[in-house]
């Protein structure tokens, strides 16, 4: 009888310990302020560990995604917490439609960081991003493999500058432009005459009387091209020669003005 009573008392102690253990696993949600079991606690993939229940986090995400402007990421609702909610951790507690909508916002937030345009060909029209820091111009579409001008957002205007691309009228203009590009000719910005450079300096004297840079087609200025495309050794030697002659004459001019020295 004594042994039975002792076992009963031990069982009661074990039950009390189990109940205390279960109570210690409970937490209070900081949003709904309701006591919850630990299996209802949201885990943000190790980013932060604020006590929020799964239902409140799911509702919080739904409200955030209903907003018109969203940067893509959703911050933890914890006070002064700047950690984002992990979409993968949130996937099991929200609907499929809500998760897809969130992913769309995340993609849009990435796309908005870059220059972008759509392929101008009607049978393609895929989105193209300029992920390089440099200003894009001639682009080959990764989908249809056709060339187009990223700046003008039209099919590639071979042989024509972007400022002239709007003048293209028919197939003949396109063919002439392709020939100009193939032969590496440059068109005068003043009269439109095409000039071929075989060798020598990039400073071109056109038959219409203007001077332009054969590399970029821009107006020529004394010295290196302001578009930073003139780097030929002949150009550099020519400029150095001009400076040397100028210094020589300046020296003799100063010497002639100086009074003669008497010994």
Backbone bond lengths (Angstrom), bond angles and torsions (degrees), N, CA, C in turn:
res aa  C-N    CA-C-N  psi(-1)  N-CA   C-N-CA  omega(-1)  CA-C   N-CA-C  phi
1 X - - - 1.472 - - 1.519 111.22 -
2 X 1.339 113.49 -42.22 1.468 117.88 178.85 1.509 112.13 -63.42
3 X 1.365 115.97 -38.11 1.469 119.56 179.22 1.525 111.69 -65.69
4 X 1.345 116.52 -38.43 1.469 120.98 179.66 1.518 110.60 -64.25
5 X 1.343 116.92 -42.56 1.461 121.64 179.20 1.524 111.15 -63.78
6 X 1.331 116.10 -40.15 1.463 120.72 179.66 1.525 111.02 -64.13
7 X 1.355 116.33 -41.85 1.468 120.27 179.66 1.526 111.16 -65.98
8 X 1.356 115.93 -37.59 1.469 119.95 178.68 1.521 110.57 -63.40
9 X 1.328 116.15 -43.03 1.465 120.60 178.75 1.535 110.93 -63.79
10 X 1.343 116.91 -40.09 1.471 120.73 178.65 1.528 111.00 -64.03
11 X 1.342 115.98 -38.26 1.464 120.15 179.19 1.523 110.78 -65.32
12 X 1.328 116.86 -42.00 1.461 120.81 178.78 1.527 110.94 -62.36
13 X 1.320 116.69 -38.95 1.475 121.04 178.49 1.531 110.55 -64.18
14 X 1.318 115.71 -42.58 1.468 120.20 179.68 1.529 111.07 -63.52
15 X 1.341 116.18 -40.48 1.469 120.18 178.57 1.521 110.33 -63.67
16 X 1.325 116.86 -44.06 1.462 120.88 179.20 1.532 111.03 -62.04
17 X 1.329 115.46 -41.56 1.468 119.40 178.35 1.528 111.36 -63.98
18 X 1.336 115.98 -39.16 1.466 120.17 178.61 1.517 110.81 -65.24
19 X 1.377 115.46 -41.05 1.459 119.26 178.86 1.526 110.68 -64.63
20 X 1.335 116.75 -42.19 1.460 120.69 178.13 1.527 111.06 -62.98
21 X 1.338 115.03 -37.02 1.462 119.53 178.99 1.524 110.74 -65.61
22 X 1.354 115.73 -40.79 1.457 119.90 178.71 1.524 111.09 -65.95
23 X 1.358 116.16 -40.03 1.456 120.03 179.35 1.525 110.96 -63.49
24 X 1.342 116.06 -36.15 1.467 119.47 -179.92 1.520 111.69 -68.87
25 X 1.355 117.10 -21.25 1.455 120.92 178.76 1.524 112.03 -83.11
26 X 1.302 118.20 -8.74 1.453 121.38 179.03 1.526 110.63 -78.90
27 X 1.338 115.40 157.45 1.461 121.41 177.00 1.525 108.04 -144.20
28 X 1.320 116.56 165.06 1.464 121.83 177.78 1.523 109.02 -108.51
29 X 1.310 115.93 120.69 1.471 120.47 179.65 1.525 109.53 -66.07
30 X 1.322 117.61 132.09 1.461 121.95 -177.60 1.529 112.72 -77.46
31 X 1.327 117.36 -6.01 1.467 120.17 178.41 1.530 110.67 -99.03
32 X 1.319 116.87 -56.45 1.471 119.95 -178.85 1.528 112.75 -91.25
33 X 1.329 117.06 -8.77 1.469 124.28 179.46 1.532 111.16 54.21
34 X 1.312 115.76 41.08 1.458 121.44 177.49 1.532 109.22 -113.68
35 X 1.344 116.68 142.63 1.474 119.05 176.04 1.526 109.98 -69.97
36 X 1.314 115.53 134.09 1.466 121.16 -176.54 1.525 109.97 -132.21
37 X 1.319 115.16 152.63 1.456 119.45 173.60 1.526 108.58 -76.78
38 X 1.309 115.92 154.51 1.471 120.27 -175.12 1.526 113.16 -60.37
39 X 1.345 117.04 -26.36 1.466 118.20 -179.80 1.528 112.48 -73.87
40 X 1.351 117.33 -5.44 1.465 121.93 176.11 1.526 111.43 -102.42
41 X 1.326 116.41 7.79 1.462 120.12 -178.70 1.524 110.43 -86.68
42 X 1.333 115.29 134.66 1.471 120.46 179.44 1.521 109.93 -77.31
43 X 1.328 116.29 135.38 1.469 122.27 178.42 1.519 108.36 -115.68
44 X 1.331 115.23 117.17 1.469 121.24 -174.61 1.521 111.97 -91.74
45 X 1.303 117.57 50.36 1.467 123.66 173.34 1.523 113.00 50.53
46 X 1.336 117.21 37.32 1.459 120.54 176.44 1.518 114.81 77.91
47 X 1.335 118.47 1.36 1.467 120.21 -179.70 1.526 111.02 -75.76
48 X 1.326 116.57 -44.29 1.457 122.20 176.54 1.531 107.77 -154.65
49 X 1.320 117.00 166.36 1.471 119.62 -173.33 1.525 111.57 -135.19
50 X 1.336 117.13 46.23 1.464 119.98 178.06 1.530 110.01 -72.05
51 X 1.334 117.43 146.64 1.471 120.33 -178.10 1.529 112.62 -79.98
52 X 1.321 116.44 92.08 1.461 122.33 175.27 1.522 108.40 -125.40
53 X 1.328 115.69 142.51 1.458 118.63 177.55 1.525 110.19 -83.13
54 X 1.304 116.67 161.68 1.465 122.42 -176.33 1.523 111.92 -62.78
55 X 1.338 117.02 -40.54 1.465 120.46 -178.07 1.525 111.51 -64.37
56 X 1.316 117.04 -41.79 1.469 120.58 -178.82 1.527 111.29 -67.63
57 X 1.322 117.30 -39.95 1.463 120.54 178.07 1.525 110.36 -64.82
58 X 1.326 117.21 -41.16 1.462 120.74 179.00 1.524 110.69 -62.25
59 X 1.335 116.84 -42.97 1.468 120.71 178.83 1.524 110.61 -67.30
60 X 1.321 116.79 -38.76 1.469 122.04 178.98 1.530 110.68 -60.39
61 X 1.334 117.01 -44.75 1.470 121.40 178.72 1.523 110.51 -63.60
62 X 1.317 116.93 -41.85 1.469 121.09 -179.80 1.527 111.05 -61.31
63 X 1.328 117.04 -43.72 1.470 121.29 179.12 1.525 110.61 -64.98
64 X 1.325 117.10 -41.93 1.462 121.20 179.90 1.525 111.52 -62.25
65 X 1.325 116.94 -40.95 1.463 120.75 -177.54 1.522 112.41 -75.13
66 X 1.318 117.49 -14.07 1.456 120.24 175.58 1.521 111.57 -78.37
67 X 1.335 117.00 -15.38 1.457 120.69 178.79 1.512 111.02 -66.13
68 X 1.339 116.34 149.68 1.467 121.62 -177.60 1.522 110.14 -71.21
69 X 1.330 116.51 -46.10 1.466 120.82 -177.65 1.521 109.39 -107.03
70 X 1.301 116.18 123.61 1.466 121.59 178.16 1.521 108.34 -144.71
71 X 1.323 116.35 136.71 1.459 120.04 -176.51 1.522 112.57 -78.37
72 X 1.331 117.12 -5.54 1.461 120.25 -177.87 1.509 110.96 111.42
73 X 1.322 117.00 -58.40 1.461 120.54 178.34 1.530 109.71 -81.95
74 X 1.329 115.83 148.51 1.466 122.07 178.73 1.519 107.71 -116.92
75 X 1.327 116.53 122.96 1.462 120.42 -177.41 1.524 110.94 -76.88
76 X 1.320 114.27 152.61 1.462 121.27 175.96 1.534 109.17 -60.52
77 X 1.346 118.43 139.15 1.469 120.24 -179.54 1.524 114.41 -73.57
78 X 1.316 117.32 -0.38 1.460 120.10 178.66 1.517 111.95 -62.58
79 X 1.332 116.61 145.62 1.462 121.75 -179.24 1.527 110.00 -62.49
80 X 1.334 115.47 126.39 1.470 123.96 179.54 1.530 113.34 59.84
81 X 1.315 117.16 18.88 1.472 120.50 176.81 1.526 109.28 -92.58
82 X 1.312 117.29 127.79 1.461 122.65 -178.10 1.525 112.58 -105.77
83 X 1.313 117.10 3.91 1.463 119.80 179.60 1.526 110.22 -72.02
84 X 1.332 117.52 139.62 1.469 119.43 176.11 1.523 111.08 -80.35
85 X 1.315 115.76 154.74 1.458 119.64 172.51 1.521 108.92 -74.84
86 X 1.311 115.78 135.66 1.459 120.58 -179.93 1.534 109.51 -79.44
87 X 1.346 118.27 117.46 1.472 120.19 -178.22 1.526 113.34 -57.89
88 X 1.330 117.07 -35.97 1.469 119.96 -179.15 1.526 110.63 -67.19
89 X 1.329 116.81 -38.21 1.466 120.02 177.71 1.525 111.35 -68.80
90 X 1.326 116.15 -28.78 1.468 120.76 -178.12 1.522 112.83 -86.45
91 X 1.328 116.81 -16.04 1.467 120.26 -174.99 1.532 113.30 -54.92
92 X 1.344 120.89 -43.28 1.477 119.81 -176.78 1.528 114.32 -69.06
93 X 1.336 118.58 -17.22 1.474 119.56 -173.09 1.527 113.00 -105.68
94 X 1.337 118.48 -1.58 1.463 120.79 178.09 1.524 109.32 -121.77
95 X 1.319 115.98 164.51 1.462 120.38 -178.39 1.527 110.95 -72.57
96 X 1.317 115.78 161.81 1.461 121.19 179.60 1.521 110.74 -63.03
97 X 1.338 117.07 -40.97 1.460 121.17 -179.97 1.528 111.11 -62.92
98 X 1.323 116.19 -40.32 1.461 120.33 -179.92 1.522 110.91 -68.38
99 X 1.322 116.38 -38.80 1.467 120.41 179.19 1.526 110.88 -65.68
100 X 1.334 117.64 -42.04 1.467 121.63 178.12 1.527 110.30 -63.41
101 X 1.318 116.78 -41.19 1.468 121.04 178.45 1.523 110.64 -61.84
102 X 1.319 116.79 -42.14 1.467 121.81 178.14 1.528 110.30 -62.62
103 X 1.322 116.90 -45.20 1.470 121.02 178.67 1.529 111.30 -61.52
104 X 1.326 116.99 -37.49 1.466 120.48 177.26 1.523 110.74 -62.63
105 X 1.326 116.58 -41.88 1.467 120.75 177.66 1.528 110.86 -63.71
106 X 1.324 116.59 -40.05 1.466 120.39 178.68 1.523 111.03 -63.29
107 X 1.323 116.75 -42.13 1.473 121.05 178.36 1.520 110.79 -64.73
108 X 1.328 116.98 -43.09 1.463 120.84 179.71 1.523 111.15 -62.20
109 X 1.338 116.89 -38.87 1.463 119.95 -179.32 1.523 111.57 -65.35
110 X 1.331 117.19 -31.58 1.469 121.17 176.94 1.525 110.12 -73.84
111 X 1.327 116.77 -43.13 1.462 121.82 -177.95 1.522 111.25 -62.76
112 X 1.334 117.49 -38.38 1.463 121.40 -176.21 1.526 112.72 -65.67
113 X 1.320 117.69 -13.32 1.470 120.15 179.22 1.527 111.99 -77.21
114 X 1.321 117.92 -17.92 1.459 121.61 -173.41 1.532 111.07 -116.40
115 X 1.350 114.00 156.83 1.462 118.82 168.04 1.523 107.86 -65.52
116 X 1.311 116.60 144.46 1.465 119.09 -175.62 1.522 110.34 -151.06
117 X 1.297 114.93 155.67 1.462 121.58 172.61 1.526 107.66 -159.83
118 X 1.316 115.59 169.59 1.460 120.85 178.12 1.525 109.32 -102.82
119 X 1.316 116.20 144.25 1.460 120.86 176.69 1.531 108.33 -55.32
120 X 1.354 118.28 128.32 1.470 120.88 -174.03 1.524 114.67 -73.92
121 X 1.325 117.79 -10.28 1.467 119.66 -178.19 1.533 109.66 -79.75
122 X 1.323 115.88 130.24 1.460 121.55 -172.31 1.526 112.89 -63.84
123 X 1.322 117.20 -27.66 1.464 119.53 -179.60 1.527 112.33 -84.89
124 X 1.338 117.22 7.74 1.468 121.07 -178.41 1.535 110.70 -129.24
125 X 1.344 116.23 -81.26 1.476 123.36 175.35 1.530 114.24 62.50
126 X 1.339 118.45 28.44 1.468 119.50 177.53 1.528 109.89 -77.69
127 X 1.316 116.01 158.60 1.455 121.94 179.65 1.527 109.75 -79.39
128 X 1.351 116.25 130.91 1.466 122.49 179.51 1.522 108.07 -116.88
129 X 1.329 117.10 130.08 1.461 122.44 177.57 1.519 109.84 -108.35
130 X 1.331 116.00 140.25 1.455 120.86 172.89 1.526 107.42 -96.88
131 X 1.332 115.84 95.73 1.457 121.12 -177.09 1.525 112.09 -87.90
132 X 1.331 117.64 0.60 1.461 121.91 177.86 1.525 109.08 -93.10
133 X 1.313 116.27 154.65 1.456 120.66 178.95 1.522 111.56 -75.25
134 X 1.335 116.51 -24.70 1.455 120.22 -178.34 1.523 110.79 -73.96
135 X 1.340 114.55 156.01 1.462 120.51 178.89 1.515 109.00 -72.98
136 X 1.314 116.19 120.51 1.467 120.61 -177.19 1.521 110.42 -80.00
137 X 1.344 115.44 148.58 1.463 120.30 176.82 1.522 109.23 -135.25
138 X 1.339 117.17 -83.38 1.457 119.49 179.33 1.523 109.63 -81.59
139 X 1.328 115.98 121.88 1.462 122.38 -175.99 1.523 109.54 -125.97
140 X 1.332 115.94 139.36 1.467 120.69 171.74 1.524 107.82 -102.88
141 X 1.320 116.29 119.25 1.460 121.11 -178.78 1.529 109.49 -63.23
142 X 1.321 116.77 130.26 1.467 120.59 -178.47 1.523 112.05 -70.82
143 X 1.330 116.97 -16.35 1.458 120.34 -176.97 1.529 112.31 -93.62
144 X 1.344 116.58 -55.66 1.471 119.97 -177.08 1.522 112.78 -96.06
145 X 1.359 117.57 -8.20 1.470 123.60 177.11 1.528 112.53 65.76
146 X 1.319 118.39 21.64 1.461 121.74 178.37 1.524 109.94 -101.38
147 X 1.350 115.73 150.30 1.459 121.05 -179.45 1.528 110.28 -86.73
148 X 1.341 115.30 143.41 1.461 119.74 172.92 1.523 108.82 -152.07
149 X 1.337 115.80 165.41 1.466 121.44 -179.22 1.526 108.84 -90.79
150 X 1.319 116.57 117.29 1.461 121.17 -179.18 1.520 110.66 -66.93
151 X 1.341 116.57 -31.90 1.466 121.13 -178.49 1.519 111.71 -73.55
152 X 1.346 116.54 -46.65 1.470 121.34 -178.21 1.524 112.41 -85.17
153 X 1.353 115.77 -19.84 1.473 121.61 -178.05 1.524 112.20 60.88
154 X 1.345 115.31 40.48 1.463 122.75 177.03 1.526 108.05 -136.38
155 X 1.359 118.39 165.66 1.468 119.83 174.79 1.524 110.99 -52.11
156 X 1.327 116.52 149.58 1.456 121.79 -172.14 1.524 111.64 -57.19
157 X 1.336 116.26 125.84 1.466 123.36 -179.34 1.528 108.96 -95.63
158 X 1.318 115.96 74.43 1.469 121.94 -176.39 1.520 110.74 -57.08
159 X 1.341 116.09 132.32 1.453 121.31 177.14 1.509 114.81 81.35
160 X 1.311 118.42 -3.35 1.460 122.13 -178.60 1.524 109.72 -122.55
161 X 1.341 115.37 141.57 1.456 119.62 175.25 1.525 109.69 -74.96
162 X 1.325 115.48 164.43 1.469 119.75 -178.39 1.526 111.37 -60.56
163 X 1.337 116.92 -33.95 1.466 120.14 179.54 1.521 112.21 -69.28
164 X 1.337 116.86 -18.08 1.461 120.87 -179.17 1.522 112.65 -102.15
165 X 1.312 117.54 -7.95 1.461 120.16 -172.34 1.522 112.51 -63.37
166 X 1.335 116.55 -26.56 1.457 119.31 -179.71 1.511 113.56 -72.03
167 X 1.340 117.59 -12.30 1.465 120.71 -178.50 1.523 112.85 -87.45
168 X 1.332 117.24 -9.13 1.463 119.58 -178.92 1.523 110.14 -62.01
169 X 1.335 115.47 129.43 1.460 119.66 -174.10 1.527 113.17 -114.22
170 X 1.325 117.20 -43.44 1.461 118.62 -174.55 1.524 111.06 -141.65
171 X 1.331 114.64 -173.43 1.454 121.71 -177.52 1.522 111.34 -64.41
172 X 1.339 117.76 -32.29 1.468 120.74 -179.73 1.526 111.18 -62.43
173 X 1.346 116.33 -40.33 1.465 119.40 177.86 1.527 110.76 -61.11
174 X 1.312 115.98 -40.54 1.463 120.41 -179.87 1.524 110.81 -65.61
175 X 1.349 116.93 -43.09 1.466 120.85 -179.57 1.522 111.15 -64.74
176 X 1.344 116.75 -41.11 1.469 120.28 177.73 1.526 109.60 -62.84
177 X 1.317 116.61 -42.72 1.463 120.33 179.04 1.515 112.18 -61.79
178 X 1.328 117.02 -41.03 1.466 120.52 178.33 1.522 111.22 -64.86
179 X 1.345 117.07 -36.66 1.466 120.79 177.25 1.526 110.53 -65.88
180 X 1.333 116.69 -41.94 1.466 121.09 178.85 1.527 110.39 -60.74
181 X 1.318 116.14 -42.08 1.465 119.98 -179.80 1.524 111.60 -68.96
182 X 1.329 116.32 -39.69 1.466 120.68 -179.59 1.525 111.32 -64.76
183 X 1.336 117.00 -42.13 1.468 121.65 -179.19 1.527 112.70 -82.62
184 X 1.322 116.23 -6.30 1.467 121.70 -178.20 1.521 111.92 60.59
185 X 1.314 114.92 40.29 1.452 120.06 173.09 1.525 108.50 -82.36
186 X 1.328 115.05 163.87 1.461 121.01 174.66 1.517 108.78 -127.61
187 X 1.325 116.10 134.39 1.457 120.62 -178.27 1.517 109.90 -91.77
188 X 1.341 115.82 135.53 1.464 121.92 178.07 1.529 109.05 -64.31
189 X 1.334 115.83 133.23 1.462 119.80 -178.42 1.525 112.25 -69.02
190 X 1.370 116.59 -18.16 1.468 120.52 -176.09 1.526 112.82 -91.79
191 X 1.351 116.68 -50.00 1.465 119.96 -174.78 1.523 113.39 -111.15
192 X 1.338 117.73 -12.38 1.457 120.46 179.58 1.514 114.27 83.58
193 X 1.338 118.48 2.70 1.461 121.87 179.73 1.532 109.65 -69.20
194 X 1.333 116.66 136.87 1.465 121.83 -179.81 1.522 110.42 -87.40
195 X 1.330 116.41 134.91 1.462 122.40 -176.35 1.524 108.78 -124.84
196 X 1.333 115.71 134.31 1.459 121.31 176.03 1.517 109.29 -103.42
197 X 1.313 117.36 132.33 1.464 122.55 177.79 1.516 108.44 -105.80
198 X 1.324 116.50 115.12 1.462 121.56 179.87 1.522 110.07 -84.21
199 X 1.330 116.76 -47.33 1.458 121.85 179.28 1.518 107.88 -161.66
200 X 1.335 115.68 178.52 1.450 120.08 176.96 1.517 113.04 90.21
201 X 1.319 114.40 -165.92 1.461 121.40 -175.60 1.523 111.32 -69.56
202 X 1.307 116.53 154.66 1.454 121.71 179.59 1.523 112.51 -82.15
203 X 1.306 117.54 -3.01 1.469 121.58 176.10 1.528 108.69 -75.65
204 X 1.326 117.29 112.83 1.463 122.61 -175.33 1.526 110.34 -107.20
205 X 1.346 115.57 132.22 1.464 121.90 172.03 1.523 108.01 -98.76
206 X 1.327 117.24 109.27 1.460 121.16 -178.52 1.523 110.57 -79.76
207 X 1.332 116.43 157.46 1.458 121.35 -179.97 1.532 112.20 -66.08
208 X 1.358 116.53 -17.45 1.467 119.23 178.22 1.515 111.95 -83.91
209 X 1.343 117.67 -5.04 1.454 121.34 174.57 1.517 115.61 104.83
210 X 1.326 118.77 -8.30 1.464 119.98 -179.44 1.524 109.94 -95.08
211 X 1.321 115.44 162.43 1.458 121.66 177.71 1.527 108.55 -117.23
212 X 1.330 116.05 138.19 1.456 119.52 -179.91 1.522 109.86 -146.02
213 X 1.334 115.10 163.81 1.464 122.29 179.62 1.525 108.94 -84.91
214 X 1.332 116.60 125.79 1.462 120.18 -178.18 1.527 112.07 -68.66
215 X 1.311 117.08 -23.36 1.461 120.20 -177.87 1.526 111.99 -73.78
216 X 1.337 116.70 -47.19 1.467 119.94 -174.88 1.518 113.24 -112.62
217 X 1.332 117.79 -12.85 1.460 120.62 -179.47 1.509 113.85 80.81
218 X 1.335 117.44 3.29 1.463 120.86 -178.61 1.515 112.48 -82.22
219 X 1.329 115.74 166.33 1.464 122.00 179.50 1.523 110.03 -60.33
220 X 1.330 116.28 137.86 1.459 120.88 -177.96 1.523 110.15 -82.54
221 X 1.332 115.89 138.78 1.457 123.26 174.03 1.525 107.52 -124.91
222 X 1.318 116.68 150.14 1.459 120.87 -179.41 1.525 109.33 -59.16
223 X 1.319 115.36 130.61 1.454 120.23 -177.65 1.518 110.78 98.49
224 X 1.330 117.37 -168.62 1.469 120.66 -179.72 1.525 111.52 -61.37
225 X 1.315 115.63 149.75 1.463 121.09 -179.05 1.527 109.87 -59.78
226 X 1.329 116.55 134.24 1.461 120.77 -179.28 1.520 112.30 -68.12
227 X 1.340 116.09 -15.06 1.456 119.79 177.38 1.533 111.19 -86.47
228 X 1.348 116.13 7.60 1.473 122.51 175.99 1.526 112.86 59.72
229 X 1.328 116.14 36.68 1.458 117.92 179.37 1.525 111.24 -117.84
230 X 1.329 118.38 0.56 1.461 120.90 -178.61 1.518 108.73 -100.26
231 X 1.332 116.27 107.83 1.451 119.19 -178.65 1.513 112.62 -137.84
232 X 1.362 117.11 18.02 1.456 120.16 -179.87 1.519 111.01 -64.88
233 X 1.331 116.17 146.05 1.465 120.69 178.53 1.522 110.96 -62.53
234 X 1.359 116.79 -36.10 1.463 119.82 179.48 1.518 111.18 -63.08
235 X 1.341 117.02 -39.97 1.459 120.64 178.41 1.527 110.41 -62.95
236 X 1.323 115.94 -44.03 1.462 120.32 -178.31 1.524 110.72 -65.42
237 X 1.343 116.83 -43.43 1.466 120.23 178.36 1.522 111.25 -63.75
238 X 1.335 115.84 -37.94 1.462 119.87 179.69 1.527 110.65 -63.92
239 X 1.317 116.43 -42.73 1.464 120.40 179.74 1.522 110.77 -66.37
240 X 1.353 116.67 -41.22 1.466 120.18 178.25 1.517 111.29 -63.79
241 X 1.337 116.47 -37.55 1.467 120.22 178.39 1.522 110.82 -64.46
242 X 1.332 116.57 -41.81 1.468 120.10 178.32 1.523 110.59 -62.34
243 X 1.328 116.87 -42.84 1.462 120.77 179.34 1.524 111.31 -64.47
244 X 1.345 116.49 -39.27 1.467 120.13 179.85 1.524 111.06 -64.49
245 X 1.337 116.67 -43.90 1.468 120.55 178.91 1.521 110.64 -64.10
246 X 1.328 116.15 -41.17 1.466 120.60 179.67 1.527 110.74 -62.33
247 X 1.334 116.88 -44.78 1.466 120.93 179.23 1.529 111.37 -64.56
248 X 1.344 116.29 -37.12 1.467 120.46 179.91 1.529 110.79 -62.91
249 X 1.328 116.25 -48.72 1.464 119.88 -179.92 1.521 111.59 -67.61
250 X 1.335 117.35 -35.66 1.459 120.04 178.48 1.519 110.69 -65.05
251 X 1.327 116.84 -39.83 1.465 120.89 179.30 1.529 110.76 -62.66
252 X 1.332 116.66 -46.31 1.466 120.05 -179.24 1.519 111.47 -68.84
253 X 1.340 117.22 -31.28 1.455 119.53 177.78 1.517 110.65 -66.46
254 X 1.328 116.46 -42.25 1.465 120.74 178.57 1.522 110.50 -67.53
255 X 1.339 116.00 -39.34 1.469 119.72 -179.50 1.526 111.47 -64.76
256 X 1.333 117.17 -35.60 1.466 120.01 -179.09 1.520 112.03 -71.92
257 X 1.325 116.96 -25.66 1.464 120.69 179.63 1.515 112.35 -84.11
258 X 1.326 117.95 -17.28 1.464 121.15 -178.84 1.530 109.48 -74.73
259 X 1.374 119.34 140.00 1.477 122.09 178.80 1.521 110.69 -67.73
260 X 1.336 117.95 146.60 1.476 120.59 179.88 1.523 111.27 -66.98
261 X 1.293 116.22 145.96 1.461 121.57 178.99 1.532 109.40 -92.07
262 X 1.359 116.47 134.39 1.475 122.17 177.82 1.517 109.11 -105.48
263 X 1.302 115.49 131.68 1.475 121.07 179.61 1.526 109.12 -96.86
